[in-house]
Amino acid sequence: MSYRECYGVTEAEDRKPQSDEAKSAFTAPSGVEAAVDGESSTTSEFAVPRGLDVTAPAADESEGSAFSPPSTYRAREAPPAFTPPTGIPLVSLTKDVPWQDRMRTMLRMPVSERPAPEPVQKPDDSGPAVPRVLDLTLRIGELLLAGGEGAEDVEAAMFAVCRSYGLDRCEPTVTFTLLSISYQPSLVDDPVTASRTVRRRGTDYTRLAAVFRLVQDLSDPETALSLEDAYRRLAEMRRNRHPYPGWVLTSASGLLAGAASVLVGGDIIVFFAAALGAMLGDRLAWLCAGRGLPEFYQFTVAAMPPAAIGVALTVANVDVKASAVITGGLFALLPGRALVAGVQDGLTGFYITAAARLLEVMYFFVGIVAGVLIVLYFGVKLGAQLNPDVALGNSDRPLWQIGASVLLSLTFAVLLQQERSTVLLVSLNGGVAWSVYGAMRFVAEISPVASTAVAAGLVGLFGQLLSRYRFASALPYTTAAIGPLLPGSATYFGLLAIAQNEVDKGLVSLATAASLAMAIAIGVNLGSEISRLFLRVPGASAGARRAAKRTRGF
């Protein structure tokens, strides 16, 4: 019988060289005669008695690792992987605040410092399968991102869904077209990762509000919503039709353009002319979308009818403000929603998503410029005397303009497919925004950029407060309210100057339009951040929402 067979030594141990300390203490010293026939005068108490057959079982399993978990380890019953040297901070997250704030507080913490409370959803002892929870999380994130929600809120919603089913060690990642989430049960288990691509985008704030309600119910400890119920509600959201039919959307587009033309000095004839041009452009854009043309060409085609009607009225020597007709048509096309979302992502640190959104805005804007410039170029060749000065001096009708701003915000809310309960609030928010802008711009004679930024800041502040009161998204309360502040006039003046071979003047006007657009986006985001600054999560520390501290450019 060999040494390995007798003592059950594995081949891996036999391969290791033995040190001096590992040698037997009973080895015969030099000069002492060794035992003959296996007999020795000195018998070790650890020796195997004679006649006892020691047969070690065959080693079936392969060579293990020192980092492998023991056979008695169970991931479900395991303690936390490690405790930081400073201890785990005490974070009290009450349910009296929106889930966005609670999840932002948790999401900005490192994984090692997140407290791990009991799972909210307990349909059974075993719990739902991890891949199904991740799939539900990605589907919810897809609806939010496709609806125009900011990347930070999408990540917070995805983290809330995973955490409600007990998956607290998860990391969501959001980019412009890709959603991914990774869950690691413990430091010794392999992570599970899933991803989903957002291929189509649509504007339906009613569906967005329904998704927020679903996330709120999942995050509520008192609501026992199973995984099957969550899937059923998600399927109902996808099947539901839009709250407004197509003819209502087309009419809202026309009313929006008409109200915008009144803001820049138009009369009743200009109102109907701008409304007609916007409705024709909307129908042409729908026709192009049905043929599968990209959105760039849809914006190009939609910008042509209002410009064509304005040029036609000028050529026919009709005593109307044709510039107001064209400007009103542009208000219905300017991508204010995508602009605000892009700037918000950039300010919150999601630079890849922000760059992609702003690039999308640039493509839309170039499409509008191309459509209007084509019509203006032929209008100038036909002898149309387009004078941008006729659209100026529009501060002598404050009541008409306030009413037009309310109508513009209302129709904008309808185009965004908002719930009817939010339309009145966002319309009043738009009227207040224009009143503040008009008081600062025309009465106090402050620069238009500063006036626009302050008015947009109030829109963001009121929108955030309303969303916190209703535990909903802030987009339905802010996006439509910034409609009266969009730089339609500056955009048209720049395009007209370029069409009349005054490139320098046109570029200056377009730069002014870009400055106004950035002022709107930054003002809305600043208003939201101010509300979060003074309305903190109860029980959370002051540094709960951590951000990068980089003030020296490196």
QUIWO-V696702 format. One line per field, one symbol per residue. phi: phi as a letter, one per 30 degrees, with the letter a starting at -180 (. if undefined). psi: psi as a letter, one per 20 degrees, with the letter a starting at -180 (. if undefined). burial: I if it has 24 or more other C-alpha atoms within 12 Angstrom, else O. Layout:
phi=???
psi=???
burial=???
This chain:
phi=.dddddcidddddddddddddddddcddddjcdddchicbdccddcddddicdccddddddddccdcddddddbddcddedacdddicddbccdddcdddddddedddddddcddcdddddbdaddidddeddddddddddddddddjddddddddddddddddcicdcbbdbbbdbbcbbbbbeadccddcbbbacccbbbcaddddddddddddddddddcccddddddddddddddddddbdddddddddddddddddddcjdcdddeddddddddddddddddddddidddeddddddddedddddddddddhddbddddddddddddcddddddddddddddcjcddddddddddddddddddddddddddddddddjdcccdddccicccbdddddddddddddddddddhddddcdddddddddddddddddddcddhdeddddddddddddddddddddddchbddddccddddedcddddddddddddddcicdddddddddddddddddddddddddddddddccdddidddcdcdbdcbcbib
psi=prghhgjkprhghhhppprhhiqqijpprpippqqqkjqqhppqijqpqqiooooqqpohqrprqijqqrhjpphhjqrqgqpqhirpqoponrjjqqhggghhghhiqqhiipqnrqqgpmhrhhrrqghhghggghhghghghhijqqhghggggghggghhjjnhmqoqppahippqqppogriiqpqppqrqpohqqqonighghhhhhghghhiphionorhghghghhhhhhhqrqiprhhhgghhgghghghhhhhkjrahghghghggghhghghhhhghhhijqrhghghghhiggghhgggghghjkpmrnhhhggghhhhihpmhghgghghghhhjjmhghgggghhgggggghggggghhgghghghhijpnooihijrlkjjmhgghghhhghghghghghjlrqhiiggghghghhgghggghhhghgilqqhggggggghghghghghghhhhjlaqigiihghhigiiqmgghgghghghghkkmgghghghhhgghghghhgghgghhhghghhhimrppiqrhkgnqrpnnjjj.
burial=OOOOOOOOOOOOOOOOOOOOOOOOOOOOOOOOOOOOOOOOOOOOOOOOOOOOOOOOOOOOOOOOOOOOOOOOOOOOOOOOOOOOOOOOOOIOIOOOIIIIIIIIIIIIIOIIIIIIOOIIIOOOOOOIOIOIIIIIIIIIIIIIIIIIIIIIIIIIIIIIIIIIIIIIIIIIIIIIIIIIIIIIIIOOOOOIIIIIOIOOOIIIIIIIIIIIIIIIIIIIIOOOIIIOOIIOIIOOIOOOOIIIOOOOIIIIIIIIIIIIIIIIIIIOIIIIIIIIIIIIIIIIIIOOOOOOOOIIIIIIIIIIIIIIIIIIIIOOOOOIIIIIIIIIIIIIIIIIIIIIIIIIIIIIIIIOIIIIIIOIIIIIIIIIIIIIIIIIIOIIOOOIIIIIOOIOOIIOOIOIIIIIIIIIIIIIIIIIIIIIOIIIIIIIIIIIIIIIIIIOIOOOOOOIIIIIIIIIIIIIIIIIIIIIOOIIIIIIIIIIIIIIIIIIIIIIIIIIIIIIOOOOOIOOIIOIIIIIIIIIIIIIIIIIIOIIOOOIIOOIOOOIIOOOOOOOOO
